[in-house]
Every structure is written in structure tokens, then in C-alpha cells.
Amino acid sequence: MTPEEMLSRLLYRDGLMLVIDKPAGLAVHRGPKGGESFEDHFDVLRFGLPRRPALAHRLDRDTSGCLVLGRHRKALALLGKLFKQGKIGKTYWAVVEGTPEAEEGTIDIALGKLDEDRGWWMKPDPNGAPAQTTWKVMGRGGDDLTWLALEPLTGRTHQIRVHCAEMGWPVLGDAIYGRAPRNAVASGGPALHLHSRQIVVPISKNKPPVAVTAAVPAHMRAALGACGWEGEKQVPSP
């Protein structure tokens, strides 16, 4: 990723935080196996500060959209507190395989690690950490597809993906919890259709919360269109 490409993904900037439009298919930080990560390219986002910004939270490798960075230590501490207290609003868009009977609802299924060998892979676990996700149908399409807006009220790893799969409508392109084969993308199948659409951050006590929206990525447009999405009407510019 070139510096110009990274800068083009900047959605919001103030003295405390940045919001970046993360591309699908790139891990936010290096894993134990190494390889390129999104944070490798954060130097270009210093904007005069002595240190590069750092991750205030995480998105899955295959999830796209709004990612919050703290610009310095105090900002990171504040953002970490806001995330931990559930004060930051997060809305995800997903295309799922299946048709929920209701138009909206709340999923309340505790989650735990699948096993230690699987790292971050999760499973429903009554003895695990509480996890709640609200959802609303935004549109329905042919081929058994549904467009959902989801808000995770807790921040568990893979929460939306596991919750949707357990409800019987896994996220399209999910090769871990859904119906996609493990090499789906390599074999021409769909990428994960999960996008961090909007984030709302009450970063200042004296100003309204900052609301940032990330445009729908190219790989999700066709499926969303089949579910009634009519394209980007207006997405705020940086």
C-alpha cells in the first residue's frame, strides 16, 4: 500500500483520533506468522506528531470499514475506556445467507474460544463471556440473501460472525463459521460480506459525538444491490 493509498483511506481526523477505511483481506496487525499488516503503513498518518497513531480497537482481517486510531497515549487511553464502557456506537452491514423470520431482534449468546489451538476462533459457550448483538433487516433479495444492519453491544472476537451463524443465517463468504469453502476467494468465491459501516465516538465532552461512515467496498456492492441497496446517496468526505 502506497502512502497515497493510505491517505486516501482517511475518513476523519482531529487532535485525538483518526478514522481509517480498512480494506478487506489485510490484518490490522502482524500475527505470529508475520506478513504485511495495515498498521505497517501508519507512519504516513502522523501529521506532525512524533509518533505514529495506534489501534484503538480491532477489525477482522476480512472485515472492511471504519477503524479508529488514537494519535497519542492519552487519546488511546480515552478511546480504550470508551470502547470498554460500550459508549462507542458501532454499526456493521452484512449480507447473510438465509432469511430471518422477524424484521429485527437481539442475539444474546455467550461466546468462548473454540480451543487453544484455533487461536481467535470462537464458539457459543454458556460459560463464556456475555455477548449481545442487535440486528435489523435492511433488505431482502433473491438467492436466499438478506442485508442486515448489526450493532454489537459487546466487543467479543468474531461476535457478529458467530451470532449470525448460530441464528442460521451466516455471513456470506465466511469460511470459518459460514458455508464458504476455506479457499473461497482463491477459487473465485465471494469474500466476507461484513463491513464496519459507521462508528460514533463521543470523543469530546463539549461537542456532539463524531459520526463517521465508510463507503461500501466493491466486493459487497452486487449482493447488497440484489437486496435493495441503491448505492451511496451521501457519505461524508474527510
N, C-alpha and C positions, 0 to 999 in steps of 0.2 A: 504494500500500500504506500503510495507516494504521499509526501506532505500535503500536496494539493488535494488529494482524495480525502485525506483525514480531515482537513479543514472544511471541505465541502460537506462533511457529515455533522458539523457543529450546528445544533439546533437552538442552543441558549447559552448565554454567558453572563455572569455577574462577578462580583468580587469574591464570592464564596464558592460557587459551583459552576460546573458546565453540564450540559446535557448533550449527549452524542447519539447519533443514529447508528447503532451497531449493526453490521451486516451479518446475515445468517452464515453459518459454516465456519466461523472463526471464534476460537475460545477467547474469553476475556483475559485470562492469564495463563501462563505456562503450567502445564501439568507435569507429572513425574516423568513423562516420556519426552518432554521438551517440545520443540517446534514453535512456529510462529504464533504469536498471540496478539490480541487487539492492543493491550497495554504497551507492547513493544513500540508503538507509534505515538505515545502520549507526549514525547518531548516537544513536538510542534505546537502543543496546546498550553505551553507555559505562559504565553502572552506577558512576558516581562518579569514573571516571578522566578525566584532562584531554583525552585524545584518543579518538576512536572506534576500534574494532578494525579490523583489516585482513585481507585474504585471505591465508591460508597456502598455498592451492593453488587450483585452478580446477575448475569443472564446466562442461560444455557448456550453452549456452542452453536446450536442450530436455531436459536431464537433470535429474532431481529428486533430493532426498535430502540426505544428510549432507555439510555443508560446514564446514570448520574455519577459524576466525578466530583470529588472535593478538591479545591485548589490549594489547600494548605492544612496543617494538622488540626487547627481549631475548627475549620469548616468540616473536616472529616469526622471529628468528634461530635459535632452538632448533627450532621446528617445521620451518623450511626445511631444516635439517640432517637431521632425522628423515625427512622426505619424500625428500630426495636420497639418503639411505643406504638407502632401502627398508625402514625399520623400522616404518612405519605400515601396519597391515593395512587393506585396502580390499576390501569385498565388494559387488558390484553384482548386482542382479536384473534380468534381461531376459526378455522374451518374443520369441522369434525365429521367423521364417518358415522352416520346414524341420525335419527330424528327424535329428539326429546319430545315426550308427550306434552309437557307443560310449556309455557312460554318463558318462564323464569323460575328461579329457585336458589336454594343454598345447599351446597355439598358439605357435609360435616363428617369427614373420615380421617381419623388419626393416621399418621404415617411413621414408618420406621425404616431403617436400612434393610435392603433385601438380604445381604450378607456382607461380611467384611471384604470378601474378595471382589465384590462388584463395585467397590468404591461408593460413588454417589447414587447408585441405583436404589430406588425406594419401593416400598410395598405398603398396602394397608396393614395397619398393626394396631389393634385395640389398646395395646400397652405403649404405643409410640407417642410422638408429640402431637398435640391437637392441631388440626388443620381445617380451615373453613374457606370455601370459595363461593362467591355469589356468581350467578350466570343469568344471561338474558338472551333470548333468540332475537337476532337482528334480521335474519332472512333464511329462507329455506329454498333449496334448489333440487334439481333432478339428480340422479345418480346417488341418492341417499346422502346428500351433503347438507350441513347446516352451518350457518355463520353465527357465531356466538361472541358476545362481549362478556368477559370474565374479570372479576375483581378478587384477587387473593387477599383475604383478610388477615392471613398469617403468611409467613415467608419461608415455607419449607422447600427444600430442594425438590425440583420436578413436580411441585404440588399440582399445578393445573393439569399436567400430562397424566399423572396417576389418577386424579379425581375424574377426569373425563373418561379415561379407560374403564374405571370401575363402574361408571354410570352406564356403560355400554355404548358410548359414542367417543372412541379415541380420536385424538388429533390426527388429521390427515398427514401422512408422511412420517409418523412416529415409528421408528424402527426398534425402539426399546419397549414401549408399553402398548403400541398400537398394532396395526395389521401390515405395516410396510416391512418388506424384507430388509435384512441388515445392510445390504449393499444397494438399497433402493435408488439413491441418487446416482451412483456409479453406473447402474444399469438403465438409467433413463427414467426412473420413477420420481414421484414428487418429493420435494424437500419438506421439512417440517413446516406446517402451516400455523405457526404461532408467532405473534407479533406484539411487542410491547407498544401499544398504540398511544397511550397517554400517561403522563406522570404529573402529579400535582404535589408541589412541595411548599409547605409553609415555612420558608427559609427566613422570613423577617417577621418580627412581632408587630411592626408598624405598617406593613403593607399586605395586600391580598396575597394568597398563595400563588406561586408561579406554576402555571399550567403549560405543559409542552406536549406537542403532538408530533409523532413521526409518521411520515407518509408510508402507505402500504408498499412493501417490497414487490419487485417484479414477479417473483415466483408465486405470489399469492393472488395476483390480480384476476386470473382466469377463473379460479374456483370461487372467489368472492363475487365476481361478476355473475357467475351461474346461480348464486344465492341472492341476487338482487342488488348488490353493491353497484352504485352508479359512478364510481370514480371519485377522485378527490375534489370536493367542492371548494374547500379553502383550508389550507394547512399554514399556520403562521410561519413566516420566514424568520431566519435567525436575527 
